[in-house]
């Protein structure tokens, strides 16, 4: 038995309360382990400090077994009667048995004969305030990300003086182009978004900024005049809410823009500025040109001198930022906040933000931008979720690399959902592209069937779903800034994209009408003798429904004979065969 491959810690995603009554306990082992059972019970059944008796608990089997690339993840569900639990693991391989406690591994004989105080794992108390609680509505939401300048021009009076004519969808855009998209434009398209099935809007920054993307904030308290007014924003949110659509703003608090007044004061007055400690300055005066951050004179986002880094450890900055967000909630009635470059913001700010924002709006959704494992921010007192870029990459890699097998895909997806507690997984922000990435259809070289295959995965996995504006028409675009092309409303209204829109609308409707597709329960099945075929099942929370997804990523026809009554969604299916690049979603 390879003991070095076994891992458990009584913390984070390995041991946590799922709700007020239920604990989830997981252990990671090597493939040589053929079975694991959990022995659990109350730590005080044998008296205080164990008394003179040995602990005797109840045994339970794993409710979930997931394969990772080099490990198996075994998960157990227990309901401690008195809100505390002590436990150990019973491990079996083909020729050996071991018991894992907190201090070490024991043979069954050693464990039986041990006479000292047993160092078992213990979760001391399920304090209600320590249980991770995420907003219920998020799991049911289908998000739509809007890059405001490129979505819709609703009020030409707001146009910047150098605005360009709205571009055709096949025309590339440049870094400093302005096209006049604004908040009234979003309001004018709310009926379109509702009909598409959208129930959440995620807006890129709308506060005053120098650029078209507004990630270089000039003022956190003023809507950019090219986008509209406070009244426009409040009205848009009101109209969205009337259509069952929630709204999320983008908060850029890792850094400001170079024209943010406090930074301008620092540039001018250096250490004499009352805002000097609002930023992370190492040396003043600054040099001319754009290499101050590269030389370490001050910190910024990446090495972008025009985006100086805010000192989110500073109490004045913390109070200022929280005051700004509270004003956004008060003035606009927003439902959620996405934090840009969230993994560089201090935990101190994030904890304070969580506490104070949830106090005024308990179901407010706080989303962090992180491109990696972010468990450090997802312990229930900072973010509710993060943008699930590991999922984005795992899905994309399988289609990009034809040498990868369905087993590789299973390992990658299981890893994504093994990083966090289940209640976090229910609201993980799943996406396939965004304003920071190449657009999905472009990455796939224009292959529409593969495009819809990946969307099928997106809409049938746990979490919450976000599509980037224009996904419903397979809008193209390479890396930033080309991924921010103009939305071709004239062609949409003429019906040019009708079939594409209907296909995405069907996937959205499928997810919304089947809670099974939003549950945490999924497992991969080896149903076909072809390692480029993905097949997995989704089961409802109450086990009343099972939906199967089959995606043929091979170059061969696949026998997949399904009754028409069972089919929920299909592309490339002619009974009884699923063609290459086809997808089938059906109930069983």
PyMOL commands that set and color helices and strands:
alter all, ss='L'
color gray80, all
select helices_A, chain A and resi 3-5+12-14+48-50+108-113+128-130+136-139+148-150+156-158+183-188+190-196+230-242+261-272+276-278+315-332+342-344+347-360+375-377+389-400+406-418+422-425+440-443+448-459+471-473+482-484+489-493+498-513+515-518
alter helices_A, ss='H'
color red, helices_A
select strands_A, chain A and resi 15-17+23-29+35-41+58-61+64-67+72-78+85-92+97-100+105-106+121-123+142-146+200-203+207-209+217-223+246-251+336-339+365-368+385-386+429-430+464-468+522-524+533-539+546-552+558-559+567-574+577-587
alter strands_A, ss='S'
color yellow, strands_A
deselect
rebuild
show_as cartoon
